[in-house]
């Protein structure tokens, strides 16, 4: 689990294509000092496992499956491209963002970028299966960054980046037409499941309650 608070802007050192995926090597100045083999690290919102650490080059390596390459923007990464890095949530980590699993659900596309004062307002097109869990002022992870939804439309939503977020994450480098990894609020999905279960079982539950209280 993660919080969507990026701690470092890393850089792609190398991408080695494999038969069933790729080996992704990321240059890290700070996070490498506290990373260990087997750790989970969010790379642009994708939960990856550290498989190798080369401190002489300040490089952390990850194996990326074919499935992950197909479903996320990691397949588009190129050498020297910046990436958002966040270590896994611990019990003493401040929850500054929201609960993020690192399991990307779909891709969004930047539709519009508008400068408002010192901030950037970005409109992102998104698939229906993600928008169904979005609400105004709710949370969403965009390339692993925890953001608040400002506006919600039929096929898109908007977020606002303060100067710090634009500077410290890849979102400040994005252009119109750029793809981004999206993960909706996991709590909304749990609520939907519980509500649907109640709907399906409400008649049976009602009868059980009536029996328990001696009405039937």
Order of alpha helices (4+ residues) and beta strands (2+ residues): beta-beta-beta-beta-beta-alpha-beta-beta-beta-alpha-beta-beta-beta-beta-alpha-beta-alpha
